[in-house]
Amino acid sequence: CKILRCNSEYVAATLHLRGSGAAFCTALRSYSLCTRRTARTCRGDLAFHSAVHGIEDLMIQNNCSKEGPTAPPRPRPPAPNPRGFESLDVCDYERSFLYKHGRPPGFQHCAAFGDPHIRTFHDDFHTCRVEGSWPLLDNDYLFVQATSSPVAKGSNATVTSKLTIIFKNMKECIDQKVYQAELDNLPAAFQDGSVNGGARPGGSSLAILERSPGRHVEIRADYIGTTIAVRQAGRQLSFSIRAAEEVARAFTEEQDLQLCVGGCPRSQRMSRSPRGRGRVPAETARALCREMLPVEDVYFQSCVFDVVTSGDANFTMAAHGALEDARLFLPDAEKLHIF
């Protein structure tokens, strides 16, 4: 069964194409032709059947005709070592996954912002009173811990004041790297002063980008198909992640406390309806939040809660930033707004 060769030829043909178009359809028809030629020897092969269904879906999505030109097969470059194509891409998760499975990987999104409001990988949404340090993620590849402190003296509500992110050692790609952010200190480098994954061959597959000095940092971990955004808005830090499904699920039963997976423990959940007298009247908070968040979804409700509780109008930026990250990171745009 030569399905892996079909997959790698398709990856090579589409690597530099931007979106759909005639060249993309030509590559898909060539991919389809390659699978038909190897069909007899690939019966019962899961990767083969996955590729066939994936091609059909992509042809429909991109309005490609089944009739039309196909590209001549590309000569395969000589493999630099016995493992060939796959080893070239071990530090590029998306390409490697496509090569192995004949389809792009799936992704999940989680966020923590404001008085920590948690959007889990499963699109549950909780407002938490967690104080102290709690793990957002704890799996085979990543450890993320948020440290919370009271939003104001005597308040039940808390905000994230410190974030620690550990990218665990992956021998082909990166040395272990630690990123730490605190209020008024959002560095554009890891703790050791570096801005990438180190001197290993795949070191560039982990990189820090400063989107807005002191306000917004993005960390791209291409070797695990993951992107993280860390922001400061007012007196709080927020965290957003787009993680490959395989990475998000790579944990054991012992690693069961992860706010991104299970949300807040029941004893730590709060209602988002502001009770009693807040520091800002609820109607004032609603007007401020409506300027940034015209849709009255959970991001809007969280914004109102935070402004009422803290008296700080900057919390409108926390909810707005989280919504913008969700817009970029969510694999399904229809799930953007939760009501």
C-alpha positions in Angstrom: 0.0 0.0 0.0 1.6 3.3 -1.1 -0.8 5.7 0.5 2.0 7.5 2.4 3.6 8.3 -0.9 0.3 9.8 -2.2 0.1 11.8 1.0 3.6 13.2 0.8 3.2 14.1 -2.9 0.0 16.0 -2.0 1.7 17.8 0.9 4.7 18.8 -1.4 2.3 20.0 -4.1 0.2 22.2 -1.8 2.9 23.4 0.6 3.2 26.9 -1.0 -0.4 27.3 -2.2 -2.5 30.0 -0.5 -6.1 28.8 -0.1 -8.2 27.3 -2.9 -7.9 27.8 -6.7 -7.1 26.0 -9.9 -3.7 24.8 -8.7 -5.2 23.4 -5.5 -7.9 21.5 -7.5 -5.2 20.1 -9.8 -3.3 18.9 -6.7 -6.5 17.3 -5.3 -7.2 15.5 -8.6 -3.6 14.2 -8.7 -4.0 13.0 -5.0 -7.3 11.3 -6.0 -5.6 9.6 -9.0 -2.7 8.4 -6.8 -5.2 6.8 -4.3 -7.1 5.1 -7.1 -3.8 3.6 -8.5 -3.0 2.1 -5.1 -6.6 1.1 -4.1 -6.2 -2.6 -4.7 -3.2 -3.0 -2.3 -4.7 -0.6 0.3 -8.0 -2.3 1.0 -8.6 -2.3 4.8 -5.9 0.4 5.4 -7.3 3.1 7.7 -4.9 5.8 6.4 -6.0 5.0 2.8 -9.8 5.2 3.6 -9.2 8.4 5.7 -7.4 10.0 2.7 -10.1 9.0 0.2 -12.9 10.6 2.4 -10.7 13.7 3.1 -10.2 14.2 -0.7 -13.9 14.0 -1.4 -14.7 16.6 1.4 -11.9 19.0 0.1 -13.2 18.7 -3.5 -16.7 19.7 -2.4 -15.5 22.5 -0.1 -13.4 24.0 -2.8 -15.8 23.4 -5.7 -13.3 21.3 -7.6 -14.4 19.3 -10.6 -13.5 15.6 -10.7 -12.6 16.1 -14.4 -9.7 18.3 -15.3 -5.9 18.4 -15.4 -3.7 16.5 -13.0 -0.1 17.3 -12.2 2.7 14.9 -13.2 4.0 13.1 -10.1 6.9 15.0 -8.5 10.3 13.3 -8.3 10.8 12.5 -4.6 13.9 14.1 -3.1 16.5 11.7 -1.8 15.8 11.0 1.9 18.5 12.4 4.2 18.2 9.4 6.5 16.4 6.0 6.4 13.2 7.5 8.0 12.7 9.8 5.0 10.0 12.4 4.7 8.5 11.9 8.1 11.7 12.7 9.9 12.0 16.0 8.1 8.7 17.1 9.6 8.8 15.7 13.1 9.0 19.3 14.4 6.2 20.5 12.2 3.1 18.8 13.8 0.6 19.9 11.2 2.6 18.7 8.2 3.6 15.5 9.9 -0.1 14.8 10.9 -1.3 15.4 7.3 1.4 13.1 6.0 0.5 10.3 8.4 -3.3 10.6 8.2 -4.1 12.3 4.9 -6.1 15.1 6.6 -5.3 18.1 8.8 -5.4 17.7 12.6 -8.3 18.8 14.7 -7.9 21.6 17.3 -9.4 22.7 20.6 -9.5 26.1 22.3 -9.4 27.1 26.0 -9.2 30.5 27.6 -8.9 32.1 31.1 -9.5 35.8 31.6 -10.9 38.4 33.9 -12.1 37.2 37.3 -11.0 34.0 36.1 -13.7 33.0 33.6 -12.7 29.7 32.1 -13.8 28.5 28.6 -12.8 24.8 28.5 -11.8 22.7 25.6 -15.3 21.3 25.6 -16.9 24.9 25.4 -18.1 24.8 29.0 -17.9 28.3 30.6 -17.3 28.9 34.3 -16.6 31.9 36.6 -14.3 30.8 39.4 -13.3 32.1 42.8 -10.0 30.1 42.7 -7.3 31.8 44.8 -3.7 30.7 44.9 -2.2 28.5 42.1 -4.2 26.2 39.9 -3.2 24.2 36.8 -4.9 25.2 33.5 -3.1 22.4 31.7 -1.0 19.4 32.8 -0.2 16.9 30.0 2.7 15.2 28.3 3.8 18.3 26.4 2.7 21.4 28.5 2.2 22.5 32.0 0.3 25.8 32.5 -0.3 27.3 36.0 -2.3 30.4 36.8 -1.9 32.2 40.2 -4.8 34.2 41.3 -5.3 36.9 44.0 -8.3 39.0 45.1 -9.5 41.6 42.6 -10.0 44.0 45.5 -9.6 44.0 49.3 -12.4 41.9 50.9 -13.8 40.7 47.5 -14.6 37.0 46.8 -13.6 37.6 43.2 -10.1 36.9 42.0 -7.9 37.7 39.0 -4.9 36.0 37.4 -1.8 37.9 38.5 0.9 35.4 37.4 1.1 32.7 34.6 3.8 30.0 34.3 4.0 28.0 31.1 6.4 25.0 30.8 7.1 23.5 27.3 8.4 20.1 28.2 11.6 18.7 26.6 11.1 17.0 23.2 14.4 15.5 22.2 14.2 16.0 18.4 12.8 19.5 18.7 13.3 21.6 21.8 15.0 21.9 25.2 12.6 22.4 28.1 11.5 26.1 28.2 9.7 28.1 30.9 7.7 31.2 30.2 6.6 33.4 33.1 4.4 36.5 33.1 3.4 38.7 36.0 1.4 41.9 36.2 3.3 44.7 34.5 5.9 42.2 33.4 5.0 40.4 30.1 8.4 39.4 28.7 9.0 38.7 25.0 11.5 35.9 26.0 11.6 32.7 28.0 13.1 32.7 31.5 16.6 31.8 30.2 16.5 34.9 27.9 16.0 32.9 24.7 13.2 33.5 22.2 13.1 30.0 20.6 13.3 26.3 21.5 17.1 26.2 21.7 20.0 24.8 19.6 18.4 21.5 18.5 17.6 21.0 14.8 13.9 21.8 15.5 14.6 24.7 17.8 12.8 27.2 15.6 9.5 25.3 16.0 9.0 27.1 19.3 9.1 30.9 19.1 7.9 34.0 21.0 6.4 36.9 19.1 5.6 40.3 20.8 2.3 41.5 19.4 2.1 44.6 21.6 4.9 45.5 24.0 3.9 44.8 27.6 0.3 43.9 26.5 0.2 40.9 24.2 2.6 38.0 23.6 2.1 35.1 21.3 4.0 31.8 21.6 3.9 29.4 18.6 4.8 25.8 19.4 4.6 24.3 15.8 6.2 21.0 17.0 3.0 20.3 18.9 0.5 22.2 16.7 -0.2 24.7 19.4 -0.4 28.5 19.7 -0.7 30.4 23.0 -1.7 34.1 23.6 -0.9 35.9 26.9 -2.3 39.4 27.5 -2.5 42.0 30.2 -5.6 44.3 30.3 -5.9 46.5 33.4 -4.7 44.6 36.5 -5.2 41.1 35.2 -3.5 38.6 32.9 -5.4 36.4 30.4 -4.4 33.1 28.7 -5.7 31.6 25.4 -4.6 28.5 23.6 -5.3 26.7 20.4 -4.0 23.1 20.9 -4.0 20.1 18.6 -6.6 17.6 19.9 -3.9 14.9 20.4 -1.9 17.3 22.5 -4.9 18.4 24.6 -5.8 14.8 25.4 -2.3 13.5 26.2 -2.6 13.1 29.9 -3.1 10.3 32.5 -5.7 9.8 35.2 -3.3 11.3 37.8 -3.3 14.6 35.8 -7.1 15.0 36.4 -7.1 18.6 37.7 -6.9 20.8 34.7 -9.2 23.8 34.4 -9.0 23.8 30.6 -10.3 20.2 30.6 -12.8 20.0 33.5 -13.4 23.6 34.3 -13.5 24.9 37.9 -14.3 22.4 40.7 -17.9 22.8 41.7 -17.0 24.3 45.1 -15.1 27.1 43.3 -17.8 28.2 40.8 -19.6 31.5 41.0 -22.7 33.0 39.5 -22.1 35.6 36.8 -25.0 37.7 38.1 -23.4 40.5 40.2 -25.0 40.5 43.7 -25.3 43.2 46.3 -23.7 46.6 45.8 -20.9 46.6 43.3 -18.2 49.3 42.8 -19.9 50.4 39.6 -23.7 50.3 39.0 -24.7 47.3 36.8 -26.3 49.6 34.1 -23.0 51.6 33.8 -21.0 48.4 33.5 -23.4 47.1 30.8 -23.0 50.4 28.8 -19.2 50.2 29.0 -19.2 46.5 28.0 -21.6 47.0 25.1 -19.1 49.4 23.5 -16.6 46.6 23.1 -18.9 43.6 23.0 -22.1 44.2 21.0 -23.3 40.6 21.3 -24.7 39.8 24.8 -23.1 36.4 25.2 -21.0 34.9 28.0 -18.1 37.3 27.2 -20.4 40.2 27.6 -21.8 38.8 30.9 -18.3 38.2 32.1 -17.3 41.8 31.3 -20.3 43.2 33.2 -19.5 41.0 36.2 -15.8 42.1 36.2 -16.5 45.8 35.9 -19.2 45.7 38.6 -17.0 43.7 41.0 -13.7 45.6 40.4 -14.8 49.1 39.5 -12.2 49.0 36.7 -13.3 49.8 33.2 -10.1 48.2 31.8 -11.8 44.8 32.3 -13.8 45.5 29.1 -10.5 44.9 27.3 -9.9 41.5 29.0 -13.2 40.1 27.7 -12.7 41.8 24.3 -9.2 40.3 24.0 -10.5 36.8 25.0 -13.2 37.1 22.3 -10.6 38.1 19.6 -8.4 35.1 20.6 -11.4 32.8 20.3 -12.2 34.2 16.9 -8.7 33.3 15.8 -8.3 30.0 17.7 -11.7 28.3 17.6 -11.8 25.5 14.9 -15.6 26.1 14.5 -16.6 29.7 14.1 -20.3 28.8 14.9 -19.2 28.1 18.5 -17.7 31.6 19.0 -20.7 33.0 21.0 -22.0 31.0 24.0 -25.3 32.1 25.5 
